[in-house]
Every structure is written in structure tokens, then in C-alpha cells.
Amino acid sequence: MTTHRHTELVDWGDYAAAVHRWERITGRQAPYPTQPGRHGRPVLSPAFVEWLMGLPPGWATHPQLGLPRTA
């Protein structure tokens, strides 16, 4: 599972208002949106996608599920 880092340092740009609104609605801080990929380049974080969909933490990212990042 991806660790949740403080996202105050993330420049959400045009999406800042929507991200902060969703944080208020869900009652959870947005997880960091990317993680290092296999080749060192950032890739979308599954925990962030899970958060965007409003799913509870671990719903799709719990290690015991064994799902690959792209699933």
C-alpha cells in the first residue's frame, strides 16, 4: 500500500479547489498523487485513485488483495 504523505506541497494547479472540496466531503486528506514507477519516473498512485473514487482506504489497495498497480 502506498504511504500517505502530506500533500500541502503538491501544486494541484487548476484542480486545487476540487481536491480540497473532495477532502472536506470525504473527511480524508488526499494521498500523494504519484509514486515512483519501475523506471524511476512518477506513475499515478493507486491510493490516490482509490481516494478519488471515494472508496475506503485499502478497498482496492490492500496488500493481501495482491492486485498490481495497473489493475
CHARMM-style PDB file with segment names, atoms N, HN, CA, C and O in Angstrom:
ATOM      1  N   MET     1       0.847  -1.172   0.000  1.00  0.00      PROA
ATOM      2  CA  MET     1       0.000   0.000   0.000  1.00  0.00      PROA
ATOM      3  C   MET     1       0.892   1.234   0.000  1.00  0.00      PROA
ATOM      4  O   MET     1       1.951   1.242   0.628  1.00  0.00      PROA
ATOM      5  N   THR     2       0.476   2.244  -0.683  1.00  0.00      PROA
ATOM      6  HN  THR     2      -0.384   2.238  -1.193  1.00  0.00      PROA
ATOM      7  CA  THR     2       1.244   3.472  -0.771  1.00  0.00      PROA
ATOM      8  C   THR     2       1.142   4.249   0.529  1.00  0.00      PROA
ATOM      9  O   THR     2       0.064   4.353   1.115  1.00  0.00      PROA
ATOM     10  N   THR     3       2.251   4.788   0.972  1.00  0.00      PROA
ATOM     11  HN  THR     3       3.126   4.704   0.496  1.00  0.00      PROA
ATOM     12  CA  THR     3       2.202   5.619   2.169  1.00  0.00      PROA
ATOM     13  C   THR     3       1.600   6.963   1.820  1.00  0.00      PROA
ATOM     14  O   THR     3       1.794   7.480   0.720  1.00  0.00      PROA
ATOM     15  N   HSD     4       0.879   7.514   2.753  1.00  0.00      PROA
ATOM     16  HN  HSD     4       0.721   7.095   3.646  1.00  0.00      PROA
ATOM     17  CA  HSD     4       0.233   8.800   2.536  1.00  0.00      PROA
ATOM     18  C   HSD     4       1.167   9.887   3.052  1.00  0.00      PROA
ATOM     19  O   HSD     4       1.493   9.925   4.238  1.00  0.00      PROA
ATOM     20  N   ARG     5       1.588  10.755   2.169  1.00  0.00      PROA
ATOM     21  HN  ARG     5       1.323  10.724   1.205  1.00  0.00      PROA
ATOM     22  CA  ARG     5       2.437  11.878   2.544  1.00  0.00      PROA
ATOM     23  C   ARG     5       1.578  13.127   2.575  1.00  0.00      PROA
ATOM     24  O   ARG     5       0.538  13.201   1.920  1.00  0.00      PROA
ATOM     25  N   HSD     6       2.027  14.102   3.341  1.00  0.00      PROA
ATOM     26  HN  HSD     6       2.872  14.042   3.873  1.00  0.00      PROA
ATOM     27  CA  HSD     6       1.276  15.358   3.377  1.00  0.00      PROA
ATOM     28  C   HSD     6       1.304  15.983   1.991  1.00  0.00      PROA
ATOM     29  O   HSD     6       2.355  16.073   1.357  1.00  0.00      PROA
ATOM     30  N   THR     7       0.154  16.405   1.536  1.00  0.00      PROA
ATOM     31  HN  THR     7      -0.700  16.331   2.051  1.00  0.00      PROA
ATOM     32  CA  THR     7       0.048  16.903   0.173  1.00  0.00      PROA
ATOM     33  C   THR     7       0.003  18.427   0.103  1.00  0.00      PROA
ATOM     34  O   THR     7      -0.340  18.990  -0.937  1.00  0.00      PROA
ATOM     35  N   GLU     8       0.344  19.092   1.197  1.00  0.00      PROA
ATOM     36  HN  GLU     8       0.622  18.635   2.042  1.00  0.00      PROA
ATOM     37  CA  GLU     8       0.373  20.550   1.144  1.00  0.00      PROA
ATOM     38  C   GLU     8       1.398  21.029   0.117  1.00  0.00      PROA
ATOM     39  O   GLU     8       1.261  22.121  -0.434  1.00  0.00      PROA
ATOM     40  N   LEU     9       2.406  20.230  -0.136  1.00  0.00      PROA
ATOM     41  HN  LEU     9       2.517  19.343   0.311  1.00  0.00      PROA
ATOM     42  CA  LEU     9       3.468  20.612  -1.061  1.00  0.00      PROA
ATOM     43  C   LEU     9       3.104  20.327  -2.518  1.00  0.00      PROA
ATOM     44  O   LEU     9       3.839  20.710  -3.428  1.00  0.00      PROA
ATOM     45  N   VAL    10       1.987  19.664  -2.737  1.00  0.00      PROA
ATOM     46  HN  VAL    10       1.390  19.353  -1.998  1.00  0.00      PROA
ATOM     47  CA  VAL    10       1.557  19.353  -4.099  1.00  0.00      PROA
ATOM     48  C   VAL    10       0.929  20.603  -4.708  1.00  0.00      PROA
ATOM     49  O   VAL    10       0.089  21.255  -4.088  1.00  0.00      PROA
ATOM     50  N   ASP    11       1.345  20.927  -5.925  1.00  0.00      PROA
ATOM     51  HN  ASP    11       2.027  20.397  -6.429  1.00  0.00      PROA
ATOM     52  CA  ASP    11       0.723  22.027  -6.653  1.00  0.00      PROA
ATOM     53  C   ASP    11      -0.415  21.426  -7.470  1.00  0.00      PROA
ATOM     54  O   ASP    11      -0.198  20.888  -8.556  1.00  0.00      PROA
ATOM     55  N   TRP    12      -1.616  21.523  -6.941  1.00  0.00      PROA
ATOM     56  HN  TRP    12      -1.793  21.960  -6.059  1.00  0.00      PROA
ATOM     57  CA  TRP    12      -2.772  20.947  -7.608  1.00  0.00      PROA
ATOM     58  C   TRP    12      -3.220  21.781  -8.801  1.00  0.00      PROA
ATOM     59  O   TRP    12      -4.068  21.347  -9.580  1.00  0.00      PROA
ATOM     60  N   GLY    13      -2.652  22.985  -8.948  1.00  0.00      PROA
ATOM     61  HN  GLY    13      -1.963  23.338  -8.316  1.00  0.00      PROA
ATOM     62  CA  GLY    13      -2.967  23.835 -10.088  1.00  0.00      PROA
ATOM     63  C   GLY    13      -4.451  24.127 -10.190  1.00  0.00      PROA
ATOM     64  O   GLY    13      -5.093  24.493  -9.206  1.00  0.00      PROA
ATOM     65  N   ASP    14      -4.988  23.963 -11.386  1.00  0.00      PROA
ATOM     66  HN  ASP    14      -4.466  23.666 -12.186  1.00  0.00      PROA
ATOM     67  CA  ASP    14      -6.405  24.243 -11.636  1.00  0.00      PROA
ATOM     68  C   ASP    14      -7.336  23.332 -10.845  1.00  0.00      PROA
ATOM     69  O   ASP    14      -8.522  23.630 -10.708  1.00  0.00      PROA
ATOM     70  N   TYR    15      -6.813  22.225 -10.324  1.00  0.00      PROA
ATOM     71  HN  TYR    15      -5.849  21.982 -10.436  1.00  0.00      PROA
ATOM     72  CA  TYR    15      -7.643  21.251  -9.624  1.00  0.00      PROA
ATOM     73  C   TYR    15      -7.662  21.452  -8.113  1.00  0.00      PROA
ATOM     74  O   TYR    15      -8.318  20.689  -7.404  1.00  0.00      PROA
ATOM     75  N   ALA    16      -6.962  22.457  -7.608  1.00  0.00      PROA
ATOM     76  HN  ALA    16      -6.429  23.077  -8.184  1.00  0.00      PROA
ATOM     77  CA  ALA    16      -6.837  22.673  -6.161  1.00  0.00      PROA
ATOM     78  C   ALA    16      -8.192  22.778  -5.474  1.00  0.00      PROA
ATOM     79  O   ALA    16      -8.421  22.124  -4.456  1.00  0.00      PROA
ATOM     80  N   ALA    17      -9.083  23.585  -6.013  1.00  0.00      PROA
ATOM     81  HN  ALA    17      -8.897  24.116  -6.839  1.00  0.00      PROA
ATOM     82  CA  ALA    17     -10.391  23.761  -5.369  1.00  0.00      PROA
ATOM     83  C   ALA    17     -11.150  22.432  -5.312  1.00  0.00      PROA
ATOM     84  O   ALA    17     -11.762  22.114  -4.292  1.00  0.00      PROA
ATOM     85  N   ALA    18     -11.113  21.662  -6.390  1.00  0.00      PROA
ATOM     86  HN  ALA    18     -10.616  21.921  -7.218  1.00  0.00      PROA
ATOM     87  CA  ALA    18     -11.828  20.388  -6.424  1.00  0.00      PROA
ATOM     88  C   ALA    18     -11.211  19.386  -5.445  1.00  0.00      PROA
ATOM     89  O   ALA    18     -11.938  18.673  -4.754  1.00  0.00      PROA
ATOM     90  N   VAL    19      -9.888  19.326  -5.381  1.00  0.00      PROA
ATOM     91  HN  VAL    19      -9.297  19.906  -5.943  1.00  0.00      PROA
ATOM     92  CA  VAL    19      -9.216  18.402  -4.464  1.00  0.00      PROA
ATOM     93  C   VAL    19      -9.561  18.760  -3.022  1.00  0.00      PROA
ATOM     94  O   VAL    19      -9.912  17.883  -2.233  1.00  0.00      PROA
ATOM     95  N   HSD    20      -9.465  20.029  -2.675  1.00  0.00      PROA
ATOM     96  HN  HSD    20      -9.180  20.742  -3.315  1.00  0.00      PROA
ATOM     97  CA  HSD    20      -9.751  20.446  -1.297  1.00  0.00      PROA
ATOM     98  C   HSD    20     -11.231  20.265  -0.954  1.00  0.00      PROA
ATOM     99  O   HSD    20     -11.564  19.942   0.186  1.00  0.00      PROA
ATOM    100  N   ARG    21     -12.110  20.466  -1.918  1.00  0.00      PROA
ATOM    101  HN  ARG    21     -11.839  20.728  -2.844  1.00  0.00      PROA
ATOM    102  CA  ARG    21     -13.543  20.232  -1.694  1.00  0.00      PROA
ATOM    103  C   ARG    21     -13.788  18.745  -1.432  1.00  0.00      PROA
ATOM    104  O   ARG    21     -14.550  18.391  -0.532  1.00  0.00      PROA
ATOM    105  N   TRP    22     -13.141  17.869  -2.219  1.00  0.00      PROA
ATOM    106  HN  TRP    22     -12.522  18.156  -2.950  1.00  0.00      PROA
ATOM    107  CA  TRP    22     -13.315  16.422  -2.027  1.00  0.00      PROA
ATOM    108  C   TRP    22     -12.731  15.985  -0.684  1.00  0.00      PROA
ATOM    109  O   TRP    22     -13.269  15.083  -0.042  1.00  0.00      PROA
ATOM    110  N   GLU    23     -11.639  16.611  -0.256  1.00  0.00      PROA
ATOM    111  HN  GLU    23     -11.201  17.344  -0.778  1.00  0.00      PROA
ATOM    112  CA  GLU    23     -11.080  16.322   1.069  1.00  0.00      PROA
ATOM    113  C   GLU    23     -12.117  16.630   2.151  1.00  0.00      PROA
ATOM    114  O   GLU    23     -12.301  15.846   3.082  1.00  0.00      PROA
ATOM    115  N   ARG    24     -12.787  17.766   2.024  1.00  0.00      PROA
ATOM    116  HN  ARG    24     -12.638  18.403   1.268  1.00  0.00      PROA
ATOM    117  CA  ARG    24     -13.813  18.135   3.016  1.00  0.00      PROA
ATOM    118  C   ARG    24     -14.985  17.158   2.969  1.00  0.00      PROA
ATOM    119  O   ARG    24     -15.490  16.748   4.014  1.00  0.00      PROA
ATOM    120  N   ILE    25     -15.416  16.785   1.776  1.00  0.00      PROA
ATOM    121  HN  ILE    25     -15.005  17.118   0.928  1.00  0.00      PROA
ATOM    122  CA  ILE    25     -16.556  15.881   1.629  1.00  0.00      PROA
ATOM    123  C   ILE    25     -16.245  14.508   2.208  1.00  0.00      PROA
ATOM    124  O   ILE    25     -17.055  13.941   2.941  1.00  0.00      PROA
ATOM    125  N   THR    26     -15.062  13.969   1.876  1.00  0.00      PROA
ATOM    126  HN  THR    26     -14.404  14.430   1.281  1.00  0.00      PROA
ATOM    127  CA  THR    26     -14.706  12.617   2.326  1.00  0.00      PROA
ATOM    128  C   THR    26     -14.179  12.589   3.755  1.00  0.00      PROA
ATOM    129  O   THR    26     -14.185  11.544   4.405  1.00  0.00      PROA
ATOM    130  N   GLY    27     -13.721  13.749   4.245  1.00  0.00      PROA
ATOM    131  HN  GLY    27     -13.716  14.598   3.717  1.00  0.00      PROA
ATOM    132  CA  GLY    27     -13.137  13.789   5.583  1.00  0.00      PROA
ATOM    133  C   GLY    27     -11.741  13.198   5.623  1.00  0.00      PROA
ATOM    134  O   GLY    27     -11.222  12.906   6.700  1.00  0.00      PROA
ATOM    135  N   ARG    28     -11.124  13.016   4.454  1.00  0.00      PROA
ATOM    136  HN  ARG    28     -11.545  13.253   3.579  1.00  0.00      PROA
ATOM    137  CA  ARG    28      -9.775  12.437   4.376  1.00  0.00      PROA
ATOM    138  C   ARG    28      -8.892  13.306   3.503  1.00  0.00      PROA
ATOM    139  O   ARG    28      -9.329  13.838   2.482  1.00  0.00      PROA
ATOM    140  N   GLN    29      -7.649  13.441   3.918  1.00  0.00      PROA
ATOM    141  HN  GLN    29      -7.294  13.009   4.748  1.00  0.00      PROA
ATOM    142  CA  GLN    29      -6.675  14.194   3.126  1.00  0.00      PROA
ATOM    143  C   GLN    29      -6.325  13.394   1.875  1.00  0.00      PROA
ATOM    144  O   GLN    29      -6.246  12.166   1.911  1.00  0.00      PROA
ATOM    145  N   ALA    30      -6.117  14.099   0.780  1.00  0.00      PROA
ATOM    146  HN  ALA    30      -6.181  15.097   0.751  1.00  0.00      PROA
ATOM    147  CA  ALA    30      -5.733  13.439  -0.467  1.00  0.00      PROA
ATOM    148  C   ALA    30      -4.374  12.768  -0.313  1.00  0.00      PROA
ATOM    149  O   ALA    30      -3.428  13.394   0.165  1.00  0.00      PROA
ATOM    150  N   PRO    31      -4.264  11.500  -0.713  1.00  0.00      PROA
ATOM    151  CA  PRO    31      -2.948  10.859  -0.725  1.00  0.00      PROA
ATOM    152  C   PRO    31      -2.076  11.524  -1.793  1.00  0.00      PROA
ATOM    153  O   PRO    31      -2.582  12.171  -2.710  1.00  0.00      PROA
ATOM    154  N   TYR    32      -0.783  11.357  -1.661  1.00  0.00      PROA
ATOM    155  HN  TYR    32      -0.372  10.832  -0.916  1.00  0.00      PROA
ATOM    156  CA  TYR    32       0.123  11.900  -2.672  1.00  0.00      PROA
ATOM    157  C   TYR    32      -0.262  11.277  -4.013  1.00  0.00      PROA
ATOM    158  O   TYR    32      -0.462  10.065  -4.082  1.00  0.00      PROA
ATOM    159  N   PRO    33      -0.370  12.065  -5.071  1.00  0.00      PROA
ATOM    160  CA  PRO    33      -0.932  11.564  -6.329  1.00  0.00      PROA
ATOM    161  C   PRO    33      -0.038  10.633  -7.145  1.00  0.00      PROA
ATOM    162  O   PRO    33      -0.540   9.909  -8.005  1.00  0.00      PROA
ATOM    163  N   THR    34       1.258  10.635  -6.903  1.00  0.00      PROA
ATOM    164  HN  THR    34       1.665  11.223  -6.205  1.00  0.00      PROA
ATOM    165  CA  THR    34       2.138   9.770  -7.701  1.00  0.00      PROA
ATOM    166  C   THR    34       3.053   8.965  -6.799  1.00  0.00      PROA
ATOM    167  O   THR    34       3.185   9.234  -5.606  1.00  0.00      PROA
ATOM    168  N   GLN    35       3.674   7.979  -7.401  1.00  0.00      PROA
ATOM    169  HN  GLN    35       3.566   7.760  -8.371  1.00  0.00      PROA
ATOM    170  CA  GLN    35       4.696   7.173  -6.720  1.00  0.00      PROA
ATOM    171  C   GLN    35       5.748   6.824  -7.773  1.00  0.00      PROA
ATOM    172  O   GLN    35       5.470   6.889  -8.971  1.00  0.00      PROA
ATOM    173  N   PRO    36       6.936   6.458  -7.340  1.00  0.00      PROA
ATOM    174  CA  PRO    36       7.970   6.111  -8.317  1.00  0.00      PROA
ATOM    175  C   PRO    36       7.585   4.846  -9.089  1.00  0.00      PROA
ATOM    176  O   PRO    36       7.172   3.846  -8.503  1.00  0.00      PROA
ATOM    177  N   GLY    37       7.726   4.913 -10.392  1.00  0.00      PROA
ATOM    178  HN  GLY    37       8.061   5.726 -10.868  1.00  0.00      PROA
ATOM    179  CA  GLY    37       7.448   3.753 -11.233  1.00  0.00      PROA
ATOM    180  C   GLY    37       8.666   2.859 -11.339  1.00  0.00      PROA
ATOM    181  O   GLY    37       9.710   3.148 -10.754  1.00  0.00      PROA
ATOM    182  N   ARG    38       8.536   1.791 -12.075  1.00  0.00      PROA
ATOM    183  HN  ARG    38       7.688   1.557 -12.551  1.00  0.00      PROA
ATOM    184  CA  ARG    38       9.631   0.828 -12.239  1.00  0.00      PROA
ATOM    185  C   ARG    38      10.895   1.444 -12.805  1.00  0.00      PROA
ATOM    186  O   ARG    38      12.001   1.012 -12.478  1.00  0.00      PROA
ATOM    187  N   HSD    39      10.741   2.441 -13.645  1.00  0.00      PROA
ATOM    188  HN  HSD    39       9.843   2.792 -13.911  1.00  0.00      PROA
ATOM    189  CA  HSD    39      11.908   3.047 -14.294  1.00  0.00      PROA
ATOM    190  C   HSD    39      12.265   4.389 -13.676  1.00  0.00      PROA
ATOM    191  O   HSD    39      12.997   5.179 -14.272  1.00  0.00      PROA
ATOM    192  N   GLY    40      11.743   4.647 -12.471  1.00  0.00      PROA
ATOM    193  HN  GLY    40      11.149   4.006 -11.987  1.00  0.00      PROA
ATOM    194  CA  GLY    40      12.084   5.864 -11.763  1.00  0.00      PROA
ATOM    195  C   GLY    40      11.215   7.064 -12.088  1.00  0.00      PROA
ATOM    196  O   GLY    40      11.289   8.084 -11.403  1.00  0.00      PROA
ATOM    197  N   ARG    41      10.399   6.958 -13.115  1.00  0.00      PROA
ATOM    198  HN  ARG    41      10.339   6.129 -13.671  1.00  0.00      PROA
ATOM    199  CA  ARG    41       9.503   8.066 -13.445  1.00  0.00      PROA
ATOM    200  C   ARG    41       8.228   7.942 -12.614  1.00  0.00      PROA
ATOM    201  O   ARG    41       7.807   6.833 -12.286  1.00  0.00      PROA
ATOM    202  N   PRO    42       7.609   9.078 -12.270  1.00  0.00      PROA
ATOM    203  CA  PRO    42       6.389   9.006 -11.464  1.00  0.00      PROA
ATOM    204  C   PRO    42       5.235   8.364 -12.237  1.00  0.00      PROA
ATOM    205  O   PRO    42       5.076   8.571 -13.440  1.00  0.00      PROA
ATOM    206  N   VAL    43       4.439   7.582 -11.512  1.00  0.00      PROA
ATOM    207  HN  VAL    43       4.568   7.414 -10.534  1.00  0.00      PROA
ATOM    208  CA  VAL    43       3.221   6.987 -12.053  1.00  0.00      PROA
ATOM    209  C   VAL    43       2.085   7.306 -11.086  1.00  0.00      PROA
ATOM    210  O   VAL    43       2.328   7.631  -9.924  1.00  0.00      PROA
ATOM    211  N   LEU    44       0.867   7.215 -11.556  1.00  0.00      PROA
ATOM    212  HN  LEU    44       0.669   6.951 -12.500  1.00  0.00      PROA
ATOM    213  CA  LEU    44      -0.291   7.506 -10.740  1.00  0.00      PROA
ATOM    214  C   LEU    44      -0.366   6.530  -9.565  1.00  0.00      PROA
ATOM    215  O   LEU    44      -0.207   5.322  -9.741  1.00  0.00      PROA
ATOM    216  N   SER    45      -0.604   7.054  -8.388  1.00  0.00      PROA
ATOM    217  HN  SER    45      -0.733   8.035  -8.244  1.00  0.00      PROA
ATOM    218  CA  SER    45      -0.688   6.242  -7.183  1.00  0.00      PROA
ATOM    219  C   SER    45      -2.052   5.567  -7.075  1.00  0.00      PROA
ATOM    220  O   SER    45      -3.076   6.243  -7.172  1.00  0.00      PROA
ATOM    221  N   PRO    46      -2.088   4.246  -6.875  1.00  0.00      PROA
ATOM    222  CA  PRO    46      -3.373   3.567  -6.695  1.00  0.00      PROA
ATOM    223  C   PRO    46      -4.160   4.112  -5.500  1.00  0.00      PROA
ATOM    224  O   PRO    46      -5.387   4.188  -5.552  1.00  0.00      PROA
ATOM    225  N   ALA    47      -3.468   4.489  -4.433  1.00  0.00      PROA
ATOM    226  HN  ALA    47      -2.471   4.427  -4.390  1.00  0.00      PROA
ATOM    227  CA  ALA    47      -4.165   5.044  -3.265  1.00  0.00      PROA
ATOM    228  C   ALA    47      -4.860   6.357  -3.615  1.00  0.00      PROA
ATOM    229  O   ALA    47      -5.937   6.646  -3.093  1.00  0.00      PROA
ATOM    230  N   PHE    48      -4.251   7.152  -4.495  1.00  0.00      PROA
ATOM    231  HN  PHE    48      -3.377   6.917  -4.919  1.00  0.00      PROA
ATOM    232  CA  PHE    48      -4.869   8.405  -4.919  1.00  0.00      PROA
ATOM    233  C   PHE    48      -6.117   8.122  -5.749  1.00  0.00      PROA
ATOM    234  O   PHE    48      -7.143   8.776  -5.567  1.00  0.00      PROA
ATOM    235  N   VAL    49      -6.037   7.158  -6.652  1.00  0.00      PROA
ATOM    236  HN  VAL    49      -5.203   6.626  -6.800  1.00  0.00      PROA
ATOM    237  CA  VAL    49      -7.191   6.792  -7.480  1.00  0.00      PROA
ATOM    238  C   VAL    49      -8.319   6.271  -6.588  1.00  0.00      PROA
ATOM    239  O   VAL    49      -9.483   6.621  -6.782  1.00  0.00      PROA
ATOM    240  N   GLU    50      -7.973   5.445  -5.626  1.00  0.00      PROA
ATOM    241  HN  GLU    50      -7.028   5.161  -5.469  1.00  0.00      PROA
ATOM    242  CA  GLU    50      -8.944   4.914  -4.675  1.00  0.00      PROA
ATOM    243  C   GLU    50      -9.641   6.067  -3.941  1.00  0.00      PROA
ATOM    244  O   GLU    50     -10.861   6.057  -3.778  1.00  0.00      PROA
ATOM    245  N   TRP    51      -8.860   7.055  -3.504  1.00  0.00      PROA
ATOM    246  HN  TRP    51      -7.869   7.063  -3.637  1.00  0.00      PROA
ATOM    247  CA  TRP    51      -9.393   8.228  -2.813  1.00  0.00      PROA
ATOM    248  C   TRP    51     -10.307   9.026  -3.744  1.00  0.00      PROA
ATOM    249  O   TRP    51     -11.382   9.465  -3.335  1.00  0.00      PROA
ATOM    250  N   LEU    52      -9.880   9.214  -4.998  1.00  0.00      PROA
ATOM    251  HN  LEU    52      -9.007   8.858  -5.330  1.00  0.00      PROA
ATOM    252  CA  LEU    52     -10.697   9.956  -5.961  1.00  0.00      PROA
ATOM    253  C   LEU    52     -12.071   9.316  -6.146  1.00  0.00      PROA
ATOM    254  O   LEU    52     -13.066  10.020  -6.320  1.00  0.00      PROA
ATOM    255  N   MET    53     -12.130   7.999  -6.110  1.00  0.00      PROA
ATOM    256  HN  MET    53     -11.322   7.427  -5.968  1.00  0.00      PROA
ATOM    257  CA  MET    53     -13.388   7.293  -6.302  1.00  0.00      PROA
ATOM    258  C   MET    53     -14.245   7.270  -5.039  1.00  0.00      PROA
ATOM    259  O   MET    53     -15.388   6.814  -5.064  1.00  0.00      PROA
ATOM    260  N   GLY    54     -13.679   7.770  -3.923  1.00  0.00      PROA
ATOM    261  HN  GLY    54     -12.750   8.140  -3.902  1.00  0.00      PROA
ATOM    262  CA  GLY    54     -14.429   7.799  -2.679  1.00  0.00      PROA
ATOM    263  C   GLY    54     -14.483   6.461  -1.967  1.00  0.00      PROA
ATOM    264  O   GLY    54     -15.317   6.248  -1.088  1.00  0.00      PROA
ATOM    265  N   LEU    55     -13.582   5.551  -2.354  1.00  0.00      PROA
ATOM    266  HN  LEU    55     -12.904   5.723  -3.069  1.00  0.00      PROA
ATOM    267  CA  LEU    55     -13.543   4.238  -1.717  1.00  0.00      PROA
ATOM    268  C   LEU    55     -12.809   4.319  -0.384  1.00  0.00      PROA
ATOM    269  O   LEU    55     -11.925   5.160  -0.222  1.00  0.00      PROA
ATOM    270  N   PRO    56     -13.158   3.459   0.572  1.00  0.00      PROA
ATOM    271  CA  PRO    56     -12.428   3.453   1.844  1.00  0.00      PROA
ATOM    272  C   PRO    56     -10.970   3.068   1.614  1.00  0.00      PROA
ATOM    273  O   PRO    56     -10.671   2.319   0.684  1.00  0.00      PROA
ATOM    274  N   PRO    57     -10.055   3.572   2.451  1.00  0.00      PROA
ATOM    275  CA  PRO    57      -8.634   3.207   2.300  1.00  0.00      PROA
ATOM    276  C   PRO    57      -8.461   1.681   2.345  1.00  0.00      PROA
ATOM    277  O   PRO    57      -9.006   1.008   3.220  1.00  0.00      PROA
ATOM    278  N   GLY    58      -7.709   1.165   1.406  1.00  0.00      PROA
ATOM    279  HN  GLY    58      -7.266   1.712   0.695  1.00  0.00      PROA
ATOM    280  CA  GLY    58      -7.435  -0.267   1.355  1.00  0.00      PROA
ATOM    281  C   GLY    58      -8.463  -1.073   0.574  1.00  0.00      PROA
ATOM    282  O   GLY    58      -8.270  -2.270   0.361  1.00  0.00      PROA
ATOM    283  N   TRP    59      -9.545  -0.445   0.146  1.00  0.00      PROA
ATOM    284  HN  TRP    59      -9.701   0.528   0.319  1.00  0.00      PROA
ATOM    285  CA  TRP    59     -10.605  -1.160  -0.588  1.00  0.00      PROA
ATOM    286  C   TRP    59     -10.035  -1.893  -1.806  1.00  0.00      PROA
ATOM    287  O   TRP    59     -10.382  -3.046  -2.064  1.00  0.00      PROA
ATOM    288  N   ALA    60      -9.169  -1.223  -2.540  1.00  0.00      PROA
ATOM    289  HN  ALA    60      -8.887  -0.287  -2.330  1.00  0.00      PROA
ATOM    290  CA  ALA    60      -8.561  -1.839  -3.722  1.00  0.00      PROA
ATOM    291  C   ALA    60      -7.044  -1.948  -3.606  1.00  0.00      PROA
ATOM    292  O   ALA    60      -6.405  -2.591  -4.439  1.00  0.00      PROA
ATOM    293  N   THR    61      -6.465  -1.329  -2.588  1.00  0.00      PROA
ATOM    294  HN  THR    61      -6.984  -0.806  -1.911  1.00  0.00      PROA
ATOM    295  CA  THR    61      -5.004  -1.280  -2.496  1.00  0.00      PROA
ATOM    296  C   THR    61      -4.430  -2.127  -1.359  1.00  0.00      PROA
ATOM    297  O   THR    61      -3.216  -2.131  -1.154  1.00  0.00      PROA
ATOM    298  N   HSD    62      -5.261  -2.830  -0.630  1.00  0.00      PROA
ATOM    299  HN  HSD    62      -6.247  -2.827  -0.796  1.00  0.00      PROA
ATOM    300  CA  HSD    62      -4.748  -3.633   0.483  1.00  0.00      PROA
ATOM    301  C   HSD    62      -3.786  -4.682  -0.071  1.00  0.00      PROA
ATOM    302  O   HSD    62      -4.101  -5.363  -1.047  1.00  0.00      PROA
ATOM    303  N   PRO    63      -2.607  -4.812   0.556  1.00  0.00      PROA
ATOM    304  CA  PRO    63      -1.594  -5.753   0.041  1.00  0.00      PROA
ATOM    305  C   PRO    63      -2.089  -7.197  -0.102  1.00  0.00      PROA
ATOM    306  O   PRO    63      -1.645  -7.909  -1.002  1.00  0.00      PROA
ATOM    307  N   GLN    64      -2.989  -7.631   0.760  1.00  0.00      PROA
ATOM    308  HN  GLN    64      -3.350  -7.052   1.491  1.00  0.00      PROA
ATOM    309  CA  GLN    64      -3.465  -9.015   0.690  1.00  0.00      PROA
ATOM    310  C   GLN    64      -4.295  -9.283  -0.570  1.00  0.00      PROA
ATOM    311  O   GLN    64      -4.478 -10.436  -0.959  1.00  0.00      PROA
ATOM    312  N   LEU    65      -4.793  -8.226  -1.203  1.00  0.00      PROA
ATOM    313  HN  LEU    65      -4.643  -7.289  -0.887  1.00  0.00      PROA
ATOM    314  CA  LEU    65      -5.535  -8.415  -2.450  1.00  0.00      PROA
ATOM    315  C   LEU    65      -4.600  -8.832  -3.586  1.00  0.00      PROA
ATOM    316  O   LEU    65      -5.008  -9.526  -4.517  1.00  0.00      PROA
ATOM    317  N   GLY    66      -3.351  -8.403  -3.496  1.00  0.00      PROA
ATOM    318  HN  GLY    66      -3.020  -7.840  -2.739  1.00  0.00      PROA
ATOM    319  CA  GLY    66      -2.366  -8.796  -4.495  1.00  0.00      PROA
ATOM    320  C   GLY    66      -2.588  -8.203  -5.869  1.00  0.00      PROA
ATOM    321  O   GLY    66      -2.076  -8.729  -6.857  1.00  0.00      PROA
ATOM    322  N   LEU    67      -3.342  -7.117  -5.953  1.00  0.00      PROA
ATOM    323  HN  LEU    67      -3.757  -6.690  -5.151  1.00  0.00      PROA
ATOM    324  CA  LEU    67      -3.591  -6.505  -7.251  1.00  0.00      PROA
ATOM    325  C   LEU    67      -2.386  -5.702  -7.714  1.00  0.00      PROA
ATOM    326  O   LEU    67      -1.769  -5.001  -6.912  1.00  0.00      PROA
ATOM    327  N   PRO    68      -2.042  -5.790  -8.982  1.00  0.00      PROA
ATOM    328  CA  PRO    68      -0.963  -4.940  -9.493  1.00  0.00      PROA
ATOM    329  C   PRO    68      -1.446  -3.498  -9.571  1.00  0.00      PROA
ATOM    330  O   PRO    68      -2.652  -3.248  -9.588  1.00  0.00      PROA
ATOM    331  N   ARG    69      -0.535  -2.568  -9.616  1.00  0.00      PROA
ATOM    332  HN  ARG    69       0.444  -2.771  -9.602  1.00  0.00      PROA
ATOM    333  CA  ARG    69      -0.851  -1.142  -9.648  1.00  0.00      PROA
ATOM    334  C   ARG    69      -1.800  -0.810 -10.803  1.00  0.00      PROA
ATOM    335  O   ARG    69      -2.683   0.033 -10.650  1.00  0.00      PROA
ATOM    336  N   THR    70      -1.629  -1.449 -11.929  1.00  0.00      PROA
ATOM    337  HN  THR    70      -0.911  -2.134 -12.053  1.00  0.00      PROA
ATOM    338  CA  THR    70      -2.434  -1.119 -13.100  1.00  0.00      PROA
ATOM    339  C   THR    70      -3.841  -1.709 -13.048  1.00  0.00      PROA
ATOM    340  O   THR    70      -4.689  -1.340 -13.860  1.00  0.00      PROA
ATOM    341  N   ALA    71      -4.101  -2.601 -12.127  1.00  0.00      PROA
ATOM    342  HN  ALA    71      -3.412  -2.901 -11.466  1.00  0.00      PROA
ATOM    343  CA  ALA    71      -5.441  -3.184 -12.017  1.00  0.00      PROA
ATOM    344  C   ALA    71      -6.376  -2.198 -11.352  1.00  0.00      PROA
ATOM    345  OT1 ALA    71      -7.555  -2.496 -11.165  1.00  0.00      PROA
TER     346      ALA     71
END
